[in-house]
Amino acid sequence: MTEDIVTRLSRQSLKLMDTEGIFVQAMQDIVKDEIKKRIVARIDRDPALKEQIKIAIEDLIEARIKEGYAMMRLGKIAARVGLEMIPGDLKDDVTREFTSILEREISEIFQKIS
């Protein structure tokens, strides 16, 4: 019985020490780092290229912000349509609860970004 436990633990330990997998990952990281160095060196040699990348990144950030804003507006519209579909006798309670949840969520978001 003890041998079975020892054998099982040995096999599990060998699985944890997957040196071949670790070696492959390390080599992949080394190759990625070398490629990154070459790309950065190429970009550093060309100020115009560097400026183009900067502008493209600014455009991408602006597009992401606009996308987020559009999604927020769509969410607002969806909430409004949903609230309009609620029967009159439940509308006040649901609206209050929805507003409370929304205020909490927005407050948490602002706390995280502050």
The first five atom37 places (N, CA, C, CB, O) and aatype in JSON, in Angstrom:
{
  "aatype": [12, 16, 6, 3, 9, 19, 16, 1, 10, 15, 1, 5, 15, 10, 11, 10, 12, 3, 16, 6, 7, 9, 13, 19, 5, 0, 12, 5, 3, 9, 19, 11, 3, 6, 9, 11, 11, 1, 9, 19, 0, 1, 9, 3, 1, 3, 14, 0, 10, 11, 6, 5, 9, 11, 9, 0, 9, 6, 3, 10, 9, 6, 0, 1, 9, 11, 6, 7, 18, 0, 12, 12, 1, 10, 7, 11, 9, 0, 0, 1, 19, 7, 10, 6, 12, 9, 14, 7, 3, 10, 11, 3, 3, 19, 16, 1, 6, 13, 16, 15, 9, 10, 6, 1, 6, 9, 15, 6, 9, 13, 5, 11, 9, 15],
  "atom_mask": [
    [1, 1, 1, 1, 1],
    [1, 1, 1, 1, 1],
    [1, 1, 1, 1, 1],
    [1, 1, 1, 1, 1],
    [1, 1, 1, 1, 1],
    [1, 1, 1, 1, 1],
    [1, 1, 1, 1, 1],
    [1, 1, 1, 1, 1],
    [1, 1, 1, 1, 1],
    [1, 1, 1, 1, 1],
    [1, 1, 1, 1, 1],
    [1, 1, 1, 1, 1],
    [1, 1, 1, 1, 1],
    [1, 1, 1, 1, 1],
    [1, 1, 1, 1, 1],
    [1, 1, 1, 1, 1],
    [1, 1, 1, 1, 1],
    [1, 1, 1, 1, 1],
    [1, 1, 1, 1, 1],
    [1, 1, 1, 1, 1],
    [1, 1, 1, 0, 1],
    [1, 1, 1, 1, 1],
    [1, 1, 1, 1, 1],
    [1, 1, 1, 1, 1],
    [1, 1, 1, 1, 1],
    [1, 1, 1, 1, 1],
    [1, 1, 1, 1, 1],
    [1, 1, 1, 1, 1],
    [1, 1, 1, 1, 1],
    [1, 1, 1, 1, 1],
    [1, 1, 1, 1, 1],
    [1, 1, 1, 1, 1],
    [1, 1, 1, 1, 1],
    [1, 1, 1, 1, 1],
    [1, 1, 1, 1, 1],
    [1, 1, 1, 1, 1],
    [1, 1, 1, 1, 1],
    [1, 1, 1, 1, 1],
    [1, 1, 1, 1, 1],
    [1, 1, 1, 1, 1],
    [1, 1, 1, 1, 1],
    [1, 1, 1, 1, 1],
    [1, 1, 1, 1, 1],
    [1, 1, 1, 1, 1],
    [1, 1, 1, 1, 1],
    [1, 1, 1, 1, 1],
    [1, 1, 1, 1, 1],
    [1, 1, 1, 1, 1],
    [1, 1, 1, 1, 1],
    [1, 1, 1, 1, 1],
    [1, 1, 1, 1, 1],
    [1, 1, 1, 1, 1],
    [1, 1, 1, 1, 1],
    [1, 1, 1, 1, 1],
    [1, 1, 1, 1, 1],
    [1, 1, 1, 1, 1],
    [1, 1, 1, 1, 1],
    [1, 1, 1, 1, 1],
    [1, 1, 1, 1, 1],
    [1, 1, 1, 1, 1],
    [1, 1, 1, 1, 1],
    [1, 1, 1, 1, 1],
    [1, 1, 1, 1, 1],
    [1, 1, 1, 1, 1],
    [1, 1, 1, 1, 1],
    [1, 1, 1, 1, 1],
    [1, 1, 1, 1, 1],
    [1, 1, 1, 0, 1],
    [1, 1, 1, 1, 1],
    [1, 1, 1, 1, 1],
    [1, 1, 1, 1, 1],
    [1, 1, 1, 1, 1],
    [1, 1, 1, 1, 1],
    [1, 1, 1, 1, 1],
    [1, 1, 1, 0, 1],
    [1, 1, 1, 1, 1],
    [1, 1, 1, 1, 1],
    [1, 1, 1, 1, 1],
    [1, 1, 1, 1, 1],
    [1, 1, 1, 1, 1],
    [1, 1, 1, 1, 1],
    [1, 1, 1, 0, 1],
    [1, 1, 1, 1, 1],
    [1, 1, 1, 1, 1],
    [1, 1, 1, 1, 1],
    [1, 1, 1, 1, 1],
    [1, 1, 1, 1, 1],
    [1, 1, 1, 0, 1],
    [1, 1, 1, 1, 1],
    [1, 1, 1, 1, 1],
    [1, 1, 1, 1, 1],
    [1, 1, 1, 1, 1],
    [1, 1, 1, 1, 1],
    [1, 1, 1, 1, 1],
    [1, 1, 1, 1, 1],
    [1, 1, 1, 1, 1],
    [1, 1, 1, 1, 1],
    [1, 1, 1, 1, 1],
    [1, 1, 1, 1, 1],
    [1, 1, 1, 1, 1],
    [1, 1, 1, 1, 1],
    [1, 1, 1, 1, 1],
    [1, 1, 1, 1, 1],
    [1, 1, 1, 1, 1],
    [1, 1, 1, 1, 1],
    [1, 1, 1, 1, 1],
    [1, 1, 1, 1, 1],
    [1, 1, 1, 1, 1],
    [1, 1, 1, 1, 1],
    [1, 1, 1, 1, 1],
    [1, 1, 1, 1, 1],
    [1, 1, 1, 1, 1],
    [1, 1, 1, 1, 1],
    [1, 1, 1, 1, 1]
  ],
  "atom_positions": [
    [[0.82, -1.2, 0.0], [0.0, 0.0, 0.0], [0.86, 1.25, 0.0], [-0.93, 0.0, 1.2], [0.56, 2.2, -0.73]],
    [[1.93, 1.27, 0.82], [2.81, 2.43, 0.9], [3.5, 2.67, -0.44], [3.84, 2.24, 2.01], [3.7, 3.81, -0.84]],
    [[3.87, 1.59, -1.13], [4.53, 1.73, -2.42], [3.63, 2.42, -3.41], [4.97, 0.38, -2.95], [4.1, 3.23, -4.21]],
    [[2.35, 2.12, -3.39], [1.42, 2.75, -4.32], [1.37, 4.26, -4.1], [0.03, 2.15, -4.17], [1.34, 5.04, -5.05]],
    [[1.36, 4.66, -2.85], [1.31, 6.09, -2.54], [2.6, 6.77, -2.99], [1.08, 6.31, -1.02], [2.57, 7.85, -3.57]],
    [[3.75, 6.12, -2.71], [5.04, 6.68, -3.09], [5.13, 6.77, -4.62], [6.2, 5.83, -2.53], [5.59, 7.78, -5.16]],
    [[4.71, 5.72, -5.3], [4.75, 5.73, -6.76], [3.86, 6.82, -7.32], [4.32, 4.38, -7.31], [4.26, 7.54, -8.24]],
    [[2.68, 6.95, -6.78], [1.75, 7.98, -7.24], [2.31, 9.37, -7.01], [0.4, 7.83, -6.53], [2.23, 10.23, -7.89]],
    [[2.88, 9.6, -5.83], [3.47, 10.91, -5.54], [4.66, 11.2, -6.46], [3.92, 10.98, -4.07], [4.85, 12.34, -6.89]],
    [[5.44, 10.18, -6.76], [6.58, 10.37, -7.66], [6.12, 10.78, -9.04], [7.41, 9.09, -7.75], [6.68, 11.69, -9.64]],
    [[5.08, 10.11, -9.54], [4.56, 10.45, -10.86], [4.0, 11.87, -10.89], [3.48, 9.46, -11.27], [4.21, 12.61, -11.85]],
    [[3.29, 12.23, -9.84], [2.73, 13.58, -9.78], [3.84, 14.63, -9.7], [1.79, 13.72, -8.57], [3.72, 15.69, -10.31]],
    [[4.9, 14.34, -8.97], [6.03, 15.27, -8.87], [6.69, 15.46, -10.22], [7.06, 14.76, -7.84], [7.06, 16.57, -10.58]],
    [[6.83, 14.37, -10.97], [7.43, 14.47, -12.3], [6.56, 15.31, -13.23], [7.64, 13.09, -12.89], [7.08, 16.05, -14.06]],
    [[5.25, 15.17, -13.09], [4.36, 15.99, -13.91], [4.53, 17.47, -13.57], [2.89, 15.57, -13.72], [4.51, 18.33, -14.46]],
    [[4.69, 17.77, -12.29], [4.87, 19.15, -11.87], [6.18, 19.73, -12.39], [4.81, 19.26, -10.34], [6.28, 20.91, -12.69]],
    [[7.18, 18.87, -12.48], [8.49, 19.33, -12.94], [8.66, 19.04, -14.43], [9.63, 18.65, -12.13], [9.65, 18.44, -14.83]],
    [[7.73, 19.44, -15.22], [7.74, 19.23, -16.66], [8.85, 20.09, -17.25], [6.37, 19.57, -17.29], [8.59, 21.16, -17.82]],
    [[10.08, 19.62, -17.11], [11.23, 20.42, -17.53], [11.23, 20.65, -19.03], [12.52, 19.75, -17.12], [11.67, 21.71, -19.49]],
    [[10.76, 19.71, -19.8], [10.72, 19.89, -21.24], [9.8, 21.05, -21.6], [10.25, 18.59, -21.94], [10.14, 21.89, -22.43]],
    [[8.62, 21.1, -20.97], [7.68, 22.2, -21.22], [8.24, 23.53, -20.78], [0.0, 0.0, 0.0], [8.09, 24.53, -21.48]],
    [[8.89, 23.55, -19.64], [9.49, 24.78, -19.13], [10.6, 25.25, -20.06], [10.04, 24.58, -17.71], [10.73, 26.44, -20.34]],
    [[11.41, 24.29, -20.56], [12.48, 24.62, -21.49], [11.92, 25.22, -22.78], [13.33, 23.37, -21.8], [12.44, 26.23, -23.27]],
    [[10.87, 24.62, -23.31], [10.25, 25.13, -24.54], [9.71, 26.53, -24.32], [9.12, 24.19, -25.01], [9.9, 27.41, -25.16]],
    [[9.04, 26.76, -23.2], [8.52, 28.09, -22.89], [9.64, 29.11, -22.77], [7.7, 28.06, -21.6], [9.52, 30.23, -23.25]],
    [[10.74, 28.72, -22.11], [11.87, 29.62, -21.94], [12.47, 29.99, -23.3], [12.94, 28.98, -21.03], [12.8, 31.14, -23.54]],
    [[12.59, 29.01, -24.18], [13.14, 29.28, -25.51], [12.2, 30.2, -26.3], [13.37, 27.96, -26.28], [12.66, 31.1, -27.0]],
    [[10.9, 29.97, -26.19], [9.94, 30.84, -26.87], [10.05, 32.27, -26.36], [8.5, 30.32, -26.66], [10.01, 33.22, -27.14]],
    [[10.21, 32.43, -25.06], [10.36, 33.78, -24.48], [11.63, 34.45, -24.98], [10.38, 33.7, -22.94], [11.63, 35.64, -25.28]],
    [[12.72, 33.69, -25.08], [13.98, 34.23, -25.57], [13.82, 34.71, -27.01], [15.11, 33.18, -25.46], [14.28, 35.79, -27.37]],
    [[13.17, 33.89, -27.84], [12.96, 34.26, -29.24], [12.09, 35.51, -29.33], [12.3, 33.09, -30.02], [12.4, 36.43, -30.09]],
    [[10.99, 35.56, -28.54], [10.12, 36.74, -28.54], [10.89, 37.99, -28.13], [8.93, 36.53, -27.6], [10.75, 39.05, -28.75]],
    [[11.7, 37.87, -27.08], [12.48, 39.03, -26.62], [13.44, 39.51, -27.71], [13.27, 38.67, -25.35], [13.6, 40.72, -27.89]],
    [[14.08, 38.58, -28.42], [15.01, 38.97, -29.48], [14.28, 39.66, -30.62], [15.76, 37.74, -30.01], [14.77, 40.65, -31.17]],
    [[13.11, 39.15, -30.98], [12.32, 39.78, -32.05], [11.89, 41.18, -31.62], [11.07, 38.93, -32.39], [11.96, 42.12, -32.42]],
    [[11.45, 41.33, -30.36], [11.05, 42.64, -29.86], [12.22, 43.62, -29.92], [10.54, 42.52, -28.42], [12.04, 44.78, -30.31]],
    [[13.43, 43.17, -29.53], [14.61, 44.04, -29.56], [14.87, 44.53, -30.98], [15.85, 43.29, -29.02], [15.16, 45.71, -31.2]],
    [[14.76, 43.63, -31.95], [15.02, 44.01, -33.34], [13.96, 45.0, -33.85], [15.04, 42.77, -34.23], [14.28, 45.95, -34.57]],
    [[12.72, 44.76, -33.48], [11.65, 45.68, -33.9], [11.87, 47.07, -33.29], [10.26, 45.13, -33.48], [11.78, 48.08, -33.99]],
    [[12.16, 47.11, -32.01], [12.39, 48.39, -31.33], [13.6, 49.1, -31.95], [12.61, 48.17, -29.81], [13.56, 50.31, -32.17]],
    [[14.66, 48.36, -32.22], [15.86, 48.96, -32.83], [15.52, 49.55, -34.2], [16.99, 47.92, -32.95], [15.98, 50.64, -34.53]],
    [[14.73, 48.84, -34.97], [14.34, 49.33, -36.31], [13.5, 50.6, -36.19], [13.55, 48.24, -37.08], [13.71, 51.56, -36.94]],
    [[12.57, 50.61, -35.25], [11.71, 51.77, -35.05], [12.52, 52.96, -34.56], [10.58, 51.45, -34.06], [12.3, 54.09, -34.99]],
    [[13.46, 52.71, -33.66], [14.3, 53.79, -33.11], [15.16, 54.46, -34.18], [15.19, 53.26, -32.01], [15.54, 55.62, -34.03]],
    [[15.48, 53.74, -35.25], [16.31, 54.31, -36.32], [15.51, 55.24, -37.24], [16.93, 53.2, -37.15], [16.09, 55.96, -38.05]],
    [[14.18, 55.23, -37.12], [13.36, 56.0, -38.05], [12.35, 56.85, -37.27], [12.62, 55.06, -39.04], [11.28, 56.37, -36.92]],
    [[12.7, 58.11, -37.01], [11.81, 58.99, -36.23], [10.43, 59.15, -36.86], [12.45, 60.35, -36.08], [9.43, 59.28, -36.15]],
    [[10.35, 59.15, -38.2], [9.05, 59.29, -38.87], [8.17, 58.07, -38.57], [9.24, 59.46, -40.4], [6.97, 58.2, -38.32]],
    [[8.77, 56.91, -38.61], [8.03, 55.68, -38.3], [7.55, 55.69, -36.84], [8.93, 54.43, -38.55], [6.43, 55.29, -36.53]],
    [[8.42, 56.16, -35.98], [8.07, 56.27, -34.55], [6.87, 57.19, -34.36], [9.28, 56.78, -33.73], [5.97, 56.9, -33.58]],
    [[6.87, 58.31, -35.08], [5.77, 59.27, -34.99], [4.47, 58.66, -35.54], [6.12, 60.56, -35.76], [3.4, 58.86, -34.98]],
    [[4.58, 57.92, -36.64], [3.4, 57.26, -37.21], [2.79, 56.26, -36.24], [3.76, 56.56, -38.52], [1.57, 56.15, -36.12]],
    [[3.65, 55.52, -35.54], [3.16, 54.56, -34.54], [2.46, 55.3, -33.41], [4.32, 53.71, -33.99], [1.4, 54.87, -32.95]],
    [[3.06, 56.4, -32.97], [2.47, 57.2, -31.89], [1.08, 57.69, -32.3], [3.37, 58.41, -31.55], [0.13, 57.59, -31.51]],
    [[0.94, 58.2, -33.51], [-0.35, 58.71, -34.0], [-1.36, 57.57, -34.11], [-0.18, 59.4, -35.38], [-2.52, 57.72, -33.73]],
    [[-0.91, 56.43, -34.63], [-1.82, 55.28, -34.77], [-2.32, 54.8, -33.4], [-1.11, 54.13, -35.51], [-3.48, 54.44, -33.25]],
    [[-1.43, 54.8, -32.42], [-1.84, 54.38, -31.07], [-2.83, 55.38, -30.48], [-0.61, 54.25, -30.14], [-3.81, 54.97, -29.84]],
    [[-2.6, 56.67, -30.69], [-3.54, 57.68, -30.21], [-4.91, 57.5, -30.88], [-3.0, 59.1, -30.47], [-5.94, 57.62, -30.23]],
    [[-4.89, 57.22, -32.18], [-6.15, 56.96, -32.9], [-6.87, 55.74, -32.34], [-5.88, 56.76, -34.39], [-8.09, 55.74, -32.19]],
    [[-6.1, 54.71, -32.05], [-6.69, 53.48, -31.51], [-7.32, 53.74, -30.14], [-5.62, 52.37, -31.4], [-8.42, 53.27, -29.85]],
    [[-6.61, 54.48, -29.3], [-7.15, 54.81, -27.97], [-8.43, 55.62, -28.11], [-6.11, 55.58, -27.13], [-9.42, 55.36, -27.42]],
    [[-8.42, 56.61, -28.99], [-9.61, 57.43, -29.21], [-10.77, 56.58, -29.71], [-9.3, 58.55, -30.22], [-11.91, 56.76, -29.28]],
    [[-10.49, 55.64, -30.61], [-11.54, 54.77, -31.13], [-12.11, 53.89, -30.03], [-10.99, 53.89, -32.28], [-13.32, 53.67, -29.97]],
    [[-11.25, 53.39, -29.15], [-11.73, 52.56, -28.03], [-12.61, 53.37, -27.09], [-10.54, 51.96, -27.26], [-13.61, 52.86, -26.59]],
    [[-12.23, 54.61, -26.85], [-13.03, 55.48, -25.98], [-14.39, 55.74, -26.62], [-12.29, 56.82, -25.72], [-15.42, 55.67, -25.95]],
    [[-14.39, 56.04, -27.93], [-15.64, 56.26, -28.64], [-16.51, 55.01, -28.62], [-15.38, 56.69, -30.08], [-17.73, 55.09, -28.47]],
    [[-15.89, 53.85, -28.77], [-16.64, 52.6, -28.72], [-17.27, 52.41, -27.35], [-15.72, 51.4, -29.06], [-18.44, 52.02, -27.25]],
    [[-16.51, 52.68, -26.31], [-17.04, 52.56, -24.95], [-18.21, 53.51, -24.73], [0.0, 0.0, 0.0], [-19.21, 53.15, -24.11]],
    [[-18.06, 54.73, -25.23], [-19.13, 55.72, -25.09], [-20.38, 55.27, -25.85], [-18.66, 57.1, -25.6], [-21.5, 55.4, -25.33]],
    [[-20.21, 54.74, -27.06], [-21.35, 54.26, -27.84], [-22.03, 53.08, -27.13], [-20.89, 53.84, -29.26], [-23.26, 52.99, -27.12]],
    [[-21.24, 52.19, -26.55], [-21.82, 51.05, -25.83], [-22.59, 51.53, -24.6], [-20.71, 50.06, -25.4], [-23.64, 50.98, -24.26]],
    [[-22.07, 52.56, -23.95], [-22.76, 53.11, -22.79], [-24.1, 53.72, -23.22], [-21.88, 54.18, -22.09], [-25.11, 53.55, -22.54]],
    [[-24.09, 54.43, -24.35], [-25.34, 55.02, -24.85], [-26.33, 53.93, -25.23], [-25.06, 55.92, -26.05], [-27.53, 54.07, -24.96]],
    [[-25.86, 52.86, -25.85], [-26.76, 51.75, -26.2], [-27.32, 51.09, -24.94], [-26.02, 50.71, -27.05], [-28.49, 50.7, -24.9]],
    [[-26.49, 50.99, -23.92], [-26.96, 50.44, -22.65], [-28.05, 51.3, -22.04], [0.0, 0.0, 0.0], [-29.02, 50.8, -21.49]],
    [[-27.86, 52.6, -22.14], [-28.86, 53.54, -21.61], [-30.19, 53.37, -22.36], [-28.36, 55.01, -21.74], [-31.26, 53.36, -21.76]],
    [[-30.08, 53.24, -23.69], [-31.29, 53.06, -24.5], [-31.97, 51.73, -24.14], [-30.94, 53.1, -26.0], [-33.19, 51.68, -24.01]],
    [[-31.18, 50.69, -24.0], [-31.74, 49.37, -23.66], [-32.44, 49.42, -22.3], [-30.64, 48.29, -23.65], [-33.51, 48.84, -22.11]],
    [[-31.82, 50.11, -21.34], [-32.43, 50.25, -20.02], [-33.75, 51.01, -20.12], [-31.47, 50.96, -19.05], [-34.74, 50.64, -19.49]],
    [[-33.75, 52.07, -20.9], [-34.97, 52.87, -21.05], [-36.1, 52.04, -21.67], [-34.69, 54.11, -21.92], [-37.24, 52.07, -21.2]],
    [[-35.76, 51.29, -22.72], [-36.78, 50.44, -23.36], [-37.28, 49.39, -22.37], [-36.21, 49.75, -24.64], [-38.48, 49.12, -22.29]],
    [[-36.35, 48.79, -21.63], [-36.74, 47.79, -20.64], [-37.65, 48.37, -19.58], [0.0, 0.0, 0.0], [-38.63, 47.73, -19.19]],
    [[-37.33, 49.57, -19.1], [-38.16, 50.2, -18.07], [-39.55, 50.56, -18.62], [-37.47, 51.46, -17.53], [-40.55, 50.5, -17.9]],
    [[-39.6, 50.93, -19.9], [-40.9, 51.26, -20.48], [-41.78, 50.02, -20.64], [-40.7, 51.93, -21.84], [-43.01, 50.15, -20.73]],
    [[-41.19, 48.86, -20.67], [-41.96, 47.63, -20.84], [-42.5, 47.08, -19.51], [-41.1, 46.57, -21.51], [-43.32, 46.17, -19.5]],
    [[-42.03, 47.65, -18.4], [-42.47, 47.2, -17.08], [-43.88, 47.7, -16.83], [-41.5, 47.68, -15.97], [-44.19, 48.86, -17.11]],
    [[-44.73, 46.84, -16.28], [-46.09, 47.27, -15.95], [-46.07, 48.46, -14.97], [-46.9, 46.1, -15.34], [-45.18, 48.56, -14.12]],
    [[-47.04, 49.35, -15.11], [-47.11, 50.59, -14.33], [-46.97, 50.43, -12.84], [0.0, 0.0, 0.0], [-46.31, 51.23, -12.19]],
    [[-47.58, 49.38, -12.27], [-47.54, 49.24, -10.81], [-46.16, 48.82, -10.3], [-48.58, 48.21, -10.36], [-45.88, 48.99, -9.11]],
    [[-45.29, 48.28, -11.14], [-43.95, 47.89, -10.71], [-42.87, 48.9, -11.13], [-43.6, 46.53, -11.28], [-41.74, 48.85, -10.64]],
    [[-43.23, 49.81, -12.02], [-42.26, 50.71, -12.62], [-41.49, 51.54, -11.59], [-42.95, 51.62, -13.6], [-40.27, 51.65, -11.69]],
    [[-42.18, 52.12, -10.62], [-41.5, 52.96, -9.63], [-40.49, 52.16, -8.81], [-42.53, 53.61, -8.69], [-39.37, 52.62, -8.6]],
    [[-40.9, 50.96, -8.34], [-39.99, 50.13, -7.54], [-38.77, 49.7, -8.36], [-40.73, 48.89, -7.0], [-37.64, 49.79, -7.88]],
    [[-39.0, 49.24, -9.56], [-37.89, 48.79, -10.41], [-36.97, 49.95, -10.77], [-38.43, 48.13, -11.69], [-35.75, 49.8, -10.77]],
    [[-37.55, 51.1, -11.06], [-36.75, 52.27, -11.41], [-35.86, 52.68, -10.24], [-37.65, 53.45, -11.82], [-34.68, 52.99, -10.43]],
    [[-36.41, 52.68, -9.03], [-35.62, 53.02, -7.83], [-34.47, 52.02, -7.64], [-36.52, 53.05, -6.57], [-33.33, 52.41, -7.39]],
    [[-34.79, 50.74, -7.76], [-33.77, 49.7, -7.56], [-32.69, 49.8, -8.64], [-34.42, 48.3, -7.58], [-31.5, 49.69, -8.35]],
    [[-33.12, 49.99, -9.86], [-32.18, 50.12, -10.98], [-31.26, 51.33, -10.77], [-32.95, 50.25, -12.31], [-30.05, 51.23, -10.99]],
    [[-31.82, 52.44, -10.36], [-31.05, 53.66, -10.12], [-30.04, 53.43, -8.99], [-31.97, 54.83, -9.77], [-28.9, 53.88, -9.08]],
    [[-30.46, 52.74, -7.95], [-29.58, 52.46, -6.82], [-28.39, 51.59, -7.26], [-30.36, 51.77, -5.69], [-27.24, 51.87, -6.91]],
    [[-28.68, 50.56, -8.03], [-27.61, 49.68, -8.52], [-26.65, 50.45, -9.42], [-28.19, 48.48, -9.28], [-25.43, 50.32, -9.3]],
    [[-27.2, 51.24, -10.31], [-26.4, 52.01, -11.24], [-25.5, 53.0, -10.5], [-27.29, 52.74, -12.23], [-24.33, 53.15, -10.84]],
    [[-26.04, 53.68, -9.49], [-25.25, 54.63, -8.72], [-24.09, 53.92, -8.02], [-26.13, 55.36, -7.69], [-22.97, 54.43, -8.0]],
    [[-24.35, 52.75, -7.44], [-23.29, 51.98, -6.78], [-22.2, 51.59, -7.77], [-23.87, 50.72, -6.1], [-21.01, 51.75, -7.49]],
    [[-22.6, 51.09, -8.91], [-21.64, 50.64, -9.92], [-20.78, 51.8, -10.41], [-22.37, 49.98, -11.11], [-19.56, 51.68, -10.52]],
    [[-21.4, 52.92, -10.7], [-20.66, 54.08, -11.19], [-19.72, 54.59, -10.1], [-21.63, 55.21, -11.63], [-18.58, 54.97, -10.4]],
    [[-20.17, 54.61, -8.87], [-19.33, 55.04, -7.76], [-18.1, 54.14, -7.64], [-20.12, 55.04, -6.44], [-16.99, 54.63, -7.43]],
    [[-18.29, 52.83, -7.78], [-17.15, 51.9, -7.71], [-16.19, 52.12, -8.86], [-17.65, 50.45, -7.73], [-14.97, 52.04, -8.67]],
    [[-16.7, 52.39, -10.04], [-15.84, 52.64, -11.2], [-15.0, 53.88, -10.96], [-16.68, 52.8, -12.49], [-13.79, 53.86, -11.2]],
    [[-15.62, 54.95, -10.48], [-14.87, 56.19, -10.23], [-13.85, 56.02, -9.11], [-15.82, 57.31, -9.88], [-12.79, 56.63, -9.16]],
    [[-14.16, 55.2, -8.13], [-13.18, 54.94, -7.05], [-11.98, 54.19, -7.6], [-13.83, 54.13, -5.89], [-10.84, 54.44, -7.19]],
    [[-12.22, 53.26, -8.53], [-11.11, 52.48, -9.1], [-10.2, 53.34, -9.96], [-11.65, 51.32, -9.91], [-8.99, 53.14, -9.98]],
    [[-10.79, 54.29, -10.69], [-9.96, 55.1, -11.6], [-9.37, 56.33, -10.93], [-10.77, 55.52, -12.79], [-8.55, 57.02, -11.53]],
    [[-9.78, 56.62, -9.71], [-9.24, 57.81, -9.01], [-7.94, 57.5, -8.32], [-10.25, 58.33, -7.98], [-7.35, 58.37, -7.69]]
  ]
}
